Amino acid sequence: MKLVIAYIQPERLNQVKQALYEKEIYKISVTNALGCGQQKGYHESYRGVDFEVNLLKKVRVEIAVNEAFVEPTIEAIIAGARTDQIGDGKIFVIALAECVRIRTRERGGDAIG
């Protein structure tokens, strides 16, 4: 079992969801996030005051998958999020020690579904 975490551009979320659905990956969690990387932000002026915005809007997508779905999940996220521009995002894959479905008390890969 793995937890795939991706930080992507907010405007690419629908494309990522569609790519995941095509790979039959339906269970995802999405959270709004702020972050910066190579983009380094931008300068903005508000009421004559210049300030730097270095925390940009991102979307955090979390998907718990069994081993067989790790690569299809990564490929779907790349297919949906990639624009070949700086700021496309990052994908992290973390080992999941345990998963428990609350309703049925199923554990492990059966709980992920």
C-alpha positions in Angstrom: 0.0 0.0 0.0 1.2 3.5 -0.9 0.0 7.0 -0.4 0.5 9.1 -3.5 0.6 12.9 -2.8 0.7 15.4 -5.6 0.9 19.2 -5.5 -0.5 20.6 -8.8 -1.8 23.8 -10.3 -5.4 24.5 -9.3 -6.5 24.9 -13.0 -5.2 21.4 -13.8 -7.3 19.6 -11.2 -10.1 18.6 -13.7 -7.6 17.2 -16.2 -5.9 15.2 -13.4 -9.3 13.8 -12.2 -10.2 12.8 -15.7 -6.9 11.1 -16.3 -7.3 9.2 -13.0 -10.9 8.2 -13.9 -9.6 6.8 -17.2 -7.2 4.6 -15.2 -10.1 3.5 -12.9 -8.8 5.4 -9.9 -11.8 7.1 -8.2 -11.0 7.6 -4.5 -9.1 10.8 -4.1 -8.8 13.5 -1.5 -8.2 17.2 -2.6 -7.1 20.1 -0.4 -6.2 23.7 -1.2 -2.5 24.5 -0.4 0.0 27.3 -0.6 3.6 26.8 -1.6 6.6 27.9 -3.6 9.3 26.3 -5.6 11.3 27.4 -8.6 8.5 29.8 -9.5 9.6 32.1 -6.6 6.3 34.0 -6.7 5.6 37.4 -8.2 5.4 41.1 -7.3 2.1 42.8 -6.9 1.1 46.4 -6.1 -1.9 47.1 -3.8 -2.9 50.8 -3.1 0.6 51.9 -4.1 2.4 49.5 -1.9 4.6 46.9 -3.7 4.8 43.5 -2.1 6.1 40.0 -3.0 3.7 37.1 -3.2 5.9 34.0 -2.8 3.3 31.5 -1.6 1.3 30.5 -4.7 -2.0 28.6 -4.8 -1.6 24.9 -5.3 -3.9 21.9 -4.9 -2.8 18.8 -2.8 -4.2 15.5 -4.2 -3.9 12.4 -1.9 -4.6 8.9 -3.2 -4.1 5.7 -1.2 -3.5 2.8 -3.6 -2.5 -0.8 -3.6 0.9 -1.7 -5.2 -0.6 -2.5 -8.6 -2.0 1.0 -9.0 1.0 3.1 -8.0 2.5 3.5 -11.5 -0.9 4.1 -13.2 -1.7 6.7 -10.6 1.6 8.5 -11.2 1.2 8.4 -15.0 -2.4 9.7 -14.8 -1.3 12.6 -12.6 1.6 13.5 -14.9 -0.8 13.2 -18.0 -3.3 15.6 -16.4 -1.0 18.1 -14.7 1.9 18.5 -17.1 2.2 21.8 -19.1 6.0 21.7 -19.5 6.2 25.0 -17.5 7.9 25.6 -14.2 5.4 25.1 -11.4 3.7 21.9 -12.8 4.1 20.3 -9.4 5.5 17.4 -7.6 4.5 13.8 -6.8 5.5 12.0 -3.6 5.0 8.3 -2.9 5.0 7.2 0.7 4.6 3.7 2.2 1.4 3.2 4.1 1.7 1.1 7.2 -2.0 0.5 7.7 -5.4 1.4 6.4 -8.7 0.7 8.2 -12.2 1.2 6.7 -14.3 2.5 9.6 -17.6 1.1 8.5 -16.6 -2.5 8.0 -13.3 -2.7 10.0 -11.5 -4.1 6.9 -7.8 -3.6 7.0 -4.9 -3.3 4.5 -5.4 -3.5 0.8 -9.1 -4.5 1.2 -9.8 -1.3 3.0 -8.3 0.8 0.2 -10.6 -0.8 -2.3 
